[in-house]
């Protein structure tokens, strides 16, 4: 199999956009953590502590997502350099390693998203349960 120098370059735009998305997620979660920390200093509740623990786990996952994303980009550039020097086999292995890093990054991203979705479902179920316990059941005005 022959790999051309342009092939690893194809990962640049995709990897750059993915890293930008990861950074935005990191900044958003960091802002939420700061707000929760402030709330926890004022009112120390167990639910805030659990949320902070969940967000800490997500920050750790985002760090690994970014690590593997940057490693993907680094290995792609290195593969291009090796291909420029006409070391075909080394270039193939480096490009394969960069794609593996991209897959790891995306897999960890999926894991982080599922944790986020689960946390949001817990919040929604708390709201629904709280609303059910406070309000009497109302009949729809269109049903007679």
Protein Blocks (a to p, Z undefined) as FASTA:
>chain_A
ZZdfklmmmmmmmmmmmmmmmmmmmmmmmmmmmmmmmmmmmmccfklmmmmmmmmmmmmm
mmmmmmmmmmmmmmmmmmmmmmmnopaklmmmmmmmmmmmmmmmmmmmmmmmmmmmmmmm
mmmmmmmmmmmmmpccdddfkbZZ
